[in-house]
Amino acid sequence: MEIALLQEKLSQTSEPMLTLYMDTNPPDRSSHGRTPAYLAWLKKEMKHVASGVPPSELQSFQEQMRRTERSLRDMTPRERGIVVFAGPTTWIRMSLPQAFANQLQWGRPALEQLLGIATGRKNSCVVAIDRAGARFFRGEDGDMAELPEERFEIDASQWKQKDLGHMAPRDTHMPHGPQRDLYKRRVDEQYRRLCKHVADRTRALCSKELPAAIFLVGSRKLTELIEGGLPTDLRERVETIVENLARVPPEDLERHLGPRMAEWTWDFAKRRAGQLIEAERGAVTGLDETLAELQKGNIRSVLVVRGFDATLRQCTNCGAVGRSADPACPVCGGERREVKLGEILPVLARDRNTILEVLDREPAKKLVEAGGIGGWLRPAQPKRAR
Ligand SMILES: [Zn+2]
């Protein structure tokens, strides 16, 4: 189920419910006799959570717990993780493609993990390029998946018919003088075209979800051509690695890039936070101002420090969100309900076509001091930092 839909569905009910996130794929899954480790965890956690449930809701909690446990009996070994939302009129159970942190909660549905704000999954896009082609990888928290390769075909067949005679693009000795220049120009032209194509594909890959970093790996000549073909949002995330890794196995690539990636993410967060705080115009910081501008659709990119959260109120009629505790909406007078920033922020951002960036706390210290959240206004563009 689409997360936005899920969010909407869950927001329509105010009943207290059970939220369960469970990593069902620990390495020791079968080594504990008949009870997998995750079920043992669940039993223990259940007792702990039950002790905090209000007496009037205890029966409902126990019912939902039983229902959830029953549903865990038919887990397939392929499920790496599951999330369950269970209440008297709610039943949502989803398999998760990746593991989440174990969490059991009673009360409002806890969506933060799903929305990525608590875990802050670090996505990256890697394009490794050489004269033979471009390989594409999507990385998520260290796991790298390869996508279909783009092979380069330098077509010299037509040139041979004309003024270039016997020349072939590779392996043969180069001719001299004007012919050589002409040949070189044509090859360059073809590479420009191919790199433009690679840039377009990179953009398409990053269109659904903005990656934390885009690594362009290869000779400077080729990576510069690709970088030049990317829009600003993506260009400011580009890290060029001038190494020939286009033909190495994915696991070697991962080993090469892992430390660079971590370092880059740190520097990037630090730089992003610094730029935002120091911007004299075109930016806002602090929860109230950011929320106000975001809801007006004025923010191009919102930056939030990981783990930063706040209790807000949202109008059940017009959807306006604010920090004041007023039970009536200041915009339309409608009834307001409590929401957590971590839940509502990704939804607000998505609805307004705003990029949401979650920055790690430590490198983004400056943003923590400035209120934990801020944003770049449209249409002002952040300065490119290199
Ligand atoms: Zn309202």
Boltz pocket constraint, residues with backbone or C-beta under 6 A from the ligand:
constraints:
  - pocket:
      binder: B
      contacts: [[A, 315], [A, 316], [A, 317], [A, 318], [A, 319], [A, 320], [A, 329], [A, 330], [A, 331], [A, 332], [A, 333], [A, 334]]
      max_distance: 6.0
